[in-house]
Amino acid sequence: MPWETIKLNTGSEISTLGFGTWTTGNGQQATDQVEQALGLGFDHVDTAQAYRNEAEAGQALRESGIPRSEIFITTKYSGLRDVETSIQDSLKYLGVSYVDLYLIHSPRLAQGDIPGLWKKFEQIYARGLAKNIGVSNFTVADMTLLLKDAKVKPAVNQIMFHPYVQVQQLPCLEYCKQQDIAIEAYSPLIPITKLPGGPVDKPLADIAARTGATYDQILLAWNKSKGTVVLTTSSKKSRLEGYIKAGDLALTKEDISAIDSAGALGPAWGYKVILQRLAIAAAAAGIFWGGSRLLGF
């Protein structure tokens, strides 16, 4: 089955494969990459205030000629300015009157008052500036605190998800499923891009030999099997085409179980390596990242 759309708890539909702009950089190269993804068939673009490339994404959206109603746009409040100024800035940079999804980039941005910050998001939702509102990097404890007084339930929780963090993230997946909150998975390819040589390599090699699929396609298909909305990126056309084709890759129960078991063993160099590498990458890009808190380090 190819990549499809799913309904969020608001009734809005979201494509289960999205193009993320975290690593696209700035300037014309970022615009070109987003435009390339749109041209290949991606209709879900994920950016953020902290990525500092909302304007580039907006330019690509306009130049694509694709009607606004046919593209799902996500951006995130990253705490660079107050909430009201931030949403207005994002709309201006993206060149739209609303975003399809507006996320709190990290629970730390609430500065100890998650319910208070969420109320401001509910106001943005009520004014139609965001068709859906949600969170990113929230733990079960964070979600529980938010939902205690929420009038509008988050539509999405965007978290890091790949085989090496599945055990740590399972409580979050189960909780969000119970609450009808969709999970978006970022950094799904880390086992091969940042942590090669670990236990997951073996089942990937076995599945690739049998199916002819590439490692990245297998990891995306594994994420899809877990019911997540998958976010990925690449500057290379051939890779993006491969990501789209991954929607047709049907893993067997045995394939999924083998990847699960290998992932549960953890990466060859330990979880702290991945966190350190991501933190360095985020710092280099000027991005606030709360992944270490998310995974309990």
Secondary structure per residue as TSV (DSSP state, phi and psi in degrees):
chain	resnum	aa	ss	phi	psi
A	1	M	-	360.0	130.1
A	2	P	-	-70.4	174.6
A	3	W	-	-60.1	130.8
A	4	E	-	-120.3	-176.5
A	5	T	E	-103.8	152.3
A	6	I	E	-125.7	159.3
A	7	K	E	-93.0	132.8
A	8	L	-	-81.8	173.3
A	9	N	T	-69.4	-6.3
A	10	T	T	-92.3	-10.8
A	11	G	S	98.4	-12.7
A	12	S	-	-67.5	151.0
A	13	E	E	-104.9	142.1
A	14	I	E	-134.0	136.8
A	15	S	E	-70.5	143.2
A	16	T	S	-84.5	2.6
A	17	L	E	-128.1	124.9
A	18	G	E	-127.3	154.0
A	19	F	E	-100.3	120.6
A	20	G	E	-98.6	148.5
A	21	T	-	-109.1	12.8
A	22	W	T	-54.9	-45.7
A	23	T	T	-103.0	10.6
A	24	T	S	-77.9	-14.5
A	25	G	-	79.1	-154.2
A	26	N	S	-127.9	175.7
A	27	G	T	74.2	-158.4
A	28	Q	H	-63.1	-32.7
A	29	Q	H	-62.6	-36.6
A	30	A	H	-68.4	-44.3
A	31	T	H	-59.4	-44.9
A	32	D	H	-62.3	-39.5
A	33	Q	H	-68.5	-42.3
A	34	V	H	-65.8	-42.4
A	35	E	H	-64.0	-38.2
A	36	Q	H	-62.5	-44.5
A	37	A	H	-61.7	-43.4
A	38	L	H	-62.7	-40.3
A	39	G	H	-65.1	-26.7
A	40	L	H	-85.9	-11.1
A	41	G	T	122.4	-5.3
A	42	F	-	-64.7	133.4
A	43	D	-	-127.1	19.9
A	44	H	E	-136.6	113.6
A	45	V	E	-116.7	129.6
A	46	D	E	-118.1	119.1
A	47	T	-	-132.7	-169.0
A	48	A	-	-163.6	154.4
A	49	Q	G	-55.1	-42.8
A	50	A	G	-72.7	-19.3
A	51	Y	G	-72.4	-20.9
A	52	R	T	59.3	33.9
A	53	N	-	-136.7	26.5
A	54	E	H	-63.3	-38.7
A	55	A	H	-64.3	-40.0
A	56	E	H	-65.5	-41.1
A	57	A	H	-63.5	-41.5
A	58	G	H	-62.3	-40.5
A	59	Q	H	-62.4	-42.7
A	60	A	H	-64.0	-39.1
A	61	L	H	-61.9	-43.6
A	62	R	H	-67.4	-43.6
A	63	E	H	-71.4	-20.3
A	64	S	H	-67.5	-27.3
A	65	G	-	77.2	2.7
A	66	I	-	-78.4	131.8
A	67	P	-	-55.7	142.1
A	68	R	G	-53.0	-39.1
A	69	S	G	-67.0	-13.7
A	70	E	G	-100.0	4.4
A	71	I	-	-123.2	130.8
A	72	F	E	-94.5	117.0
A	73	I	E	-111.2	124.4
A	74	T	E	-114.3	135.8
A	75	T	E	-138.0	174.1
A	76	K	E	-134.3	144.1
A	77	Y	E	-82.7	117.0
A	78	S	-	-109.8	8.2
A	79	G	S	81.6	14.7
A	80	L	S	-74.3	-27.3
A	81	R	S	-142.3	-179.9
A	82	D	-	-66.3	164.0
A	83	V	H	-60.2	-47.8
A	84	E	H	-62.4	-45.6
A	85	T	H	-64.4	-37.7
A	86	S	H	-64.2	-45.9
A	87	I	H	-67.1	-38.3
A	88	Q	H	-65.3	-41.1
A	89	D	H	-61.8	-45.0
A	90	S	H	-61.8	-42.9
A	91	L	H	-63.3	-40.5
A	92	K	H	-64.9	-47.8
A	93	Y	H	-64.4	-39.8
A	94	L	H	-77.0	-18.2
A	95	G	T	72.1	36.4
A	96	V	-	-131.8	164.3
A	97	S	S	-93.8	-11.5
A	98	Y	-	-158.2	157.4
A	99	V	B	-109.3	154.5
A	100	D	S	-77.7	-28.1
A	101	L	E	-149.1	129.4
A	102	Y	E	-123.2	122.7
A	103	L	E	-115.3	147.6
A	104	I	E	-79.4	117.9
A	105	H	S	-65.9	-29.0
A	106	S	-	-159.6	145.3
A	107	P	G	-62.9	-23.0
A	108	R	G	-63.8	-24.1
A	109	L	G	-66.5	-19.1
A	110	A	G	-75.7	-14.0
A	111	Q	T	50.5	47.2
A	112	G	T	86.7	-0.2
A	113	D	-	-129.6	69.5
A	114	I	H	-60.5	-45.6
A	115	P	H	-59.3	-38.3
A	116	G	H	-66.1	-42.6
A	117	L	H	-67.2	-38.0
A	118	W	H	-65.4	-34.4
A	119	K	H	-59.3	-38.3
A	120	K	H	-66.5	-34.9
A	121	F	H	-69.4	-37.1
A	122	E	H	-62.7	-34.9
A	123	Q	H	-67.4	-39.0
A	124	I	H	-63.0	-41.1
A	125	Y	H	-64.0	-44.0
A	126	A	H	-64.0	-30.8
A	127	R	T	-84.4	-3.0
A	128	G	T	79.2	12.1
A	129	L	S	-76.6	-21.4
A	130	A	B	-137.2	127.7
A	131	K	S	-73.2	-24.6
A	132	N	-	-144.3	148.9
A	133	I	E	-126.7	151.2
A	134	G	E	-162.4	-164.1
A	135	V	E	-135.8	169.3
A	136	S	E	-143.0	139.2
A	137	N	S	64.2	27.0
A	138	F	-	-89.1	136.0
A	139	T	-	-86.0	175.4
A	140	V	H	-59.8	-41.1
A	141	A	H	-62.5	-42.5
A	142	D	H	-62.2	-44.7
A	143	M	H	-64.7	-40.9
A	144	T	H	-62.0	-43.0
A	145	L	H	-63.5	-43.0
A	146	L	H	-63.9	-45.7
A	147	L	H	-71.0	-18.8
A	148	K	H	-56.2	-41.1
A	149	D	H	-120.4	7.8
A	150	A	-	-70.6	139.7
A	151	K	S	-93.2	-28.4
A	152	V	S	-119.2	125.0
A	153	K	-	-76.8	139.5
A	154	P	-	-56.4	139.7
A	155	A	S	-82.4	-26.4
A	156	V	E	-146.0	147.2
A	157	N	E	-124.5	114.2
A	158	Q	E	-93.6	119.7
A	159	I	E	-135.2	161.5
A	160	M	E	-68.7	131.4
A	161	F	-	-151.1	122.4
A	162	H	S	-161.6	173.5
A	163	P	G	-55.7	-32.6
A	164	Y	G	-77.9	-10.8
A	165	V	G	-119.5	8.0
A	166	Q	H	-60.4	-38.8
A	167	V	H	-65.0	-45.4
A	168	Q	H	-65.6	-33.5
A	169	Q	H	-90.9	-8.6
A	170	L	H	-56.1	-44.0
A	171	P	H	-57.9	-37.0
A	172	C	H	-67.8	-43.5
A	173	L	H	-60.4	-45.4
A	174	E	H	-67.2	-41.7
A	175	Y	H	-63.1	-46.3
A	176	C	H	-65.7	-35.2
A	177	K	H	-63.5	-42.3
A	178	Q	H	-62.8	-33.4
A	179	Q	T	-92.5	3.7
A	180	D	T	59.4	44.6
A	181	I	-	-114.6	122.7
A	182	A	E	-70.1	147.2
A	183	I	E	-103.5	126.6
A	184	E	E	-104.1	135.6
A	185	A	E	-108.1	117.0
A	186	Y	E	-104.4	161.7
A	187	S	-	56.0	45.3
A	188	P	T	-71.3	-15.9
A	189	L	T	-101.9	10.2
A	190	I	H	-55.2	-36.2
A	191	P	H	-56.7	-24.8
A	192	I	H	-109.9	-22.3
A	193	T	H	-90.5	-34.7
A	194	K	T	-116.8	-23.9
A	195	L	S	-132.1	51.6
A	196	P	T	-68.6	159.8
A	197	G	T	88.9	5.1
A	198	G	S	-92.2	-178.1
A	199	P	T	-57.6	-28.7
A	200	V	T	-68.5	-21.3
A	201	D	H	-57.6	-37.0
A	202	K	H	-64.2	-54.5
A	203	P	H	-64.1	-31.4
A	204	L	H	-62.5	-43.0
A	205	A	H	-64.6	-41.8
A	206	D	H	-63.7	-44.9
A	207	I	H	-68.2	-39.6
A	208	A	H	-62.6	-41.1
A	209	A	H	-64.0	-35.8
A	210	R	H	-80.7	-37.4
A	211	T	H	-102.9	-20.5
A	212	G	-	82.3	2.6
A	213	A	-	-77.7	155.9
A	214	T	-	-84.9	162.7
A	215	Y	H	-57.8	-42.5
A	216	D	H	-66.2	-37.9
A	217	Q	H	-63.0	-38.9
A	218	I	H	-66.1	-41.4
A	219	L	H	-65.8	-38.6
A	220	L	H	-66.2	-40.8
A	221	A	H	-65.4	-36.2
A	222	W	H	-63.2	-44.8
A	223	N	H	-60.2	-43.0
A	224	K	H	-59.9	-38.5
A	225	S	H	-64.3	-21.1
A	226	K	T	-88.4	0.8
A	227	G	T	82.3	18.1
A	228	T	-	-91.3	158.2
A	229	V	E	-87.8	121.4
A	230	V	E	-97.2	130.1
A	231	L	E	-113.4	127.6
A	232	T	E	-147.3	178.3
A	233	T	-	-160.2	160.1
A	234	S	-	-171.3	150.4
A	235	S	S	-89.0	-8.8
A	236	K	-	-96.3	126.2
A	237	K	H	-58.2	-43.0
A	238	S	H	-62.9	-36.4
A	239	R	H	-70.2	-41.7
A	240	L	H	-61.8	-39.9
A	241	E	H	-62.6	-38.1
A	242	G	H	-66.8	-37.1
A	243	Y	H	-63.3	-40.8
A	244	I	H	-64.0	-42.4
A	245	K	H	-65.8	-24.0
A	246	A	G	-60.9	-21.9
A	247	G	G	-64.3	-20.4
A	248	D	G	-93.4	-3.2
A	249	L	-	-81.2	116.2
A	250	A	-	-99.2	106.2
A	251	L	-	-80.2	145.1
A	252	T	-	-81.5	166.8
A	253	K	H	-60.2	-35.2
A	254	E	H	-68.0	-38.2
A	255	D	H	-60.9	-49.0
A	256	I	H	-63.2	-42.4
A	257	S	H	-63.6	-39.9
A	258	A	H	-64.2	-41.5
A	259	I	H	-68.1	-41.1
A	260	D	H	-56.4	-49.8
A	261	S	H	-64.9	-41.9
A	262	A	H	-67.0	-40.8
A	263	G	H	-64.1	-35.1
A	264	A	H	-64.9	-20.8
A	265	L	T	-73.4	-19.9
A	266	G	-	88.2	160.1
A	267	P	-	-68.4	161.5
A	268	A	T	-59.3	-31.3
A	269	W	T	-107.6	6.1
A	270	G	-	88.5	158.8
A	271	Y	H	-65.8	-32.3
A	272	K	H	-65.6	-28.1
A	273	V	H	-63.5	-46.6
A	274	I	H	-62.7	-40.4
A	275	L	H	-66.1	-41.6
A	276	Q	H	-63.6	-43.1
A	277	R	H	-65.3	-42.2
A	278	L	H	-68.2	-38.0
A	279	A	H	-63.7	-40.6
A	280	I	H	-64.2	-43.9
A	281	A	H	-63.5	-40.7
A	282	A	H	-66.7	-41.3
A	283	A	H	-63.2	-40.4
A	284	A	H	-63.7	-30.7
A	285	A	T	-92.1	-1.0
A	286	G	T	73.5	30.2
A	287	I	-	-107.0	133.0
A	288	F	-	-77.0	127.9
A	289	W	-	-133.7	132.8
A	290	G	-	-112.1	27.9
A	291	G	H	-64.5	-34.7
A	292	S	H	-64.3	-37.1
A	293	R	H	-67.5	-40.7
A	294	L	H	-58.5	-40.1
A	295	L	T	-96.5	8.3
A	296	G	T	85.7	20.2
A	297	F	-	-106.1	360.0
